[in-house]
């Protein structure tokens, strides 16, 4: 299949809610629009008819407006790490977001649900997906 054909068949409709075999595809340190430190991640469906579909997720490392947000992010990262075999989750990697890249490509099961509605780049109200929970394969 050519790249043009792949682009032609590409869909941006949300995935159906349910469990998917996924893997971390990429991780990057960035700044949020408000200047907070965050880790951006891309997770990829690695099996089935939706193979290749992506889910984007951000984990705020700092949050001036709400100090509880980074703790929530650490808990989500811990659940991801436990799903890929790190017994102590975030503490098991020394509480170092920089270590997440070591887990690129490791399979896990994600329970996927719909995101809250948001305005896309064209200003239209739409929904996407988010990972509700992380499970071992």
C-alpha positions as CSV (number, residue, x, y, z in Angstrom):
1,X,0.0,0.0,0.0
2,X,1.4,3.4,-0.9
3,X,1.7,6.3,1.4
4,X,-1.1,8.1,-0.5
5,X,-3.4,5.1,-0.2
6,X,-2.6,4.9,3.6
7,X,-3.5,8.6,3.9
8,X,-6.7,8.1,1.9
9,X,-7.9,5.3,4.2
10,X,-6.9,7.1,7.4
11,X,-9.7,7.9,9.8
12,X,-9.8,10.3,12.6
13,X,-13.0,8.8,14.1
14,X,-12.6,7.8,17.7
15,X,-11.9,4.2,18.5
16,X,-14.8,2.2,19.9
17,X,-14.8,2.0,23.7
18,X,-13.1,-1.2,24.9
19,X,-9.8,-3.0,25.5
20,X,-6.9,-2.7,23.0
21,X,-3.4,-4.2,22.9
22,X,-1.2,-1.1,22.8
23,X,2.4,0.0,23.3
24,X,4.1,3.3,24.1
25,X,5.3,4.7,20.7
26,X,7.0,7.9,21.8
27,X,7.6,10.1,24.9
28,X,8.8,13.7,25.0
29,X,9.4,16.4,27.6
30,X,7.6,19.6,26.7
31,X,6.0,22.8,28.2
32,X,2.3,23.2,28.4
33,X,0.6,26.4,27.1
34,X,0.6,27.7,30.6
35,X,4.4,27.0,31.0
36,X,4.1,23.9,33.2
37,X,6.5,21.0,32.6
38,X,4.8,18.0,31.0
39,X,5.5,14.7,29.4
40,X,3.7,14.0,26.1
41,X,3.2,10.5,25.1
42,X,1.8,8.6,22.1
43,X,0.3,5.2,22.5
44,X,-0.3,2.9,19.5
45,X,-2.7,0.1,18.9
46,X,-0.5,-2.9,18.0
47,X,-3.0,-5.6,17.1
48,X,-6.3,-6.1,15.4
49,X,-8.3,-4.1,12.8
50,X,-7.3,-0.8,14.5
51,X,-3.6,-1.6,14.4
52,X,-1.6,1.6,13.9
53,X,-4.2,3.9,15.5
54,X,-2.8,6.4,18.0
55,X,-3.9,7.9,21.3
56,X,-2.1,11.0,22.7
57,X,-1.7,11.7,26.4
58,X,-0.1,14.4,28.4
59,X,1.2,14.0,32.0
60,X,1.7,17.3,33.8
61,X,4.9,17.1,35.9
62,X,4.3,20.6,37.4
63,X,1.1,22.6,37.6
64,X,1.1,26.0,39.2
65,X,-2.7,26.3,39.1
66,X,-3.4,22.9,40.9
67,X,-0.7,21.1,42.8
68,X,-2.7,17.9,42.9
69,X,-2.5,17.4,39.1
70,X,1.2,16.2,39.1
71,X,0.2,13.6,41.7
72,X,-2.6,12.4,39.5
73,X,-0.2,12.2,36.6
74,X,2.3,10.2,38.6
75,X,-0.5,7.7,39.6
76,X,-1.4,7.3,35.9
77,X,2.2,6.8,34.9
78,X,2.5,4.2,37.8
79,X,-0.4,2.3,36.4
80,X,1.1,2.3,32.9
81,X,4.5,1.1,34.3
82,X,2.8,-1.7,36.3
83,X,1.0,-2.8,33.2
84,X,4.3,-3.2,31.4
85,X,5.9,-5.1,34.3
86,X,7.5,-2.5,36.6
87,X,6.4,-3.8,40.0
88,X,6.7,-0.5,41.9
89,X,5.4,1.7,39.1
90,X,6.7,5.2,39.1
91,X,8.9,4.6,42.2
92,X,10.3,1.6,40.4
93,X,12.0,3.9,37.9
94,X,13.3,6.3,40.5
95,X,10.3,8.7,40.0
96,X,12.1,9.8,36.9
97,X,9.9,10.6,33.8
98,X,13.1,10.5,31.7
99,X,13.1,6.7,32.2
100,X,9.8,6.2,30.3
101,X,11.5,5.9,27.0
102,X,12.9,2.6,28.2
103,X,9.4,1.2,27.9
104,X,8.7,2.2,24.3
105,X,7.3,-0.8,22.4
106,X,6.3,-2.9,25.5
107,X,2.8,-4.3,25.1
108,X,0.0,-3.7,27.5
109,X,-3.8,-3.7,27.4
110,X,-5.5,-0.3,27.5
111,X,-9.2,0.2,28.3
112,X,-10.1,3.1,25.9
113,X,-13.0,5.4,26.3
114,X,-14.1,8.7,24.8
115,X,-12.6,12.0,25.8
116,X,-14.6,15.0,26.9
117,X,-15.8,17.0,23.8
118,X,-13.4,19.6,22.6
119,X,-13.1,22.1,19.7
120,X,-10.8,20.8,17.0
121,X,-8.5,23.0,14.8
122,X,-11.5,23.9,12.6
123,X,-13.5,25.0,15.6
124,X,-15.9,22.1,15.5
125,X,-17.0,20.3,18.6
126,X,-15.6,16.7,18.5
127,X,-14.5,13.8,20.7
128,X,-11.4,11.7,20.7
129,X,-10.1,8.9,22.9
130,X,-8.3,8.6,26.2
131,X,-7.0,5.7,28.1
132,X,-9.2,5.0,31.0
133,X,-7.0,2.3,32.6
134,X,-3.8,0.3,32.0
135,X,-3.8,-3.5,32.4
136,X,-1.1,-6.2,32.0
137,X,-1.1,-8.1,28.7
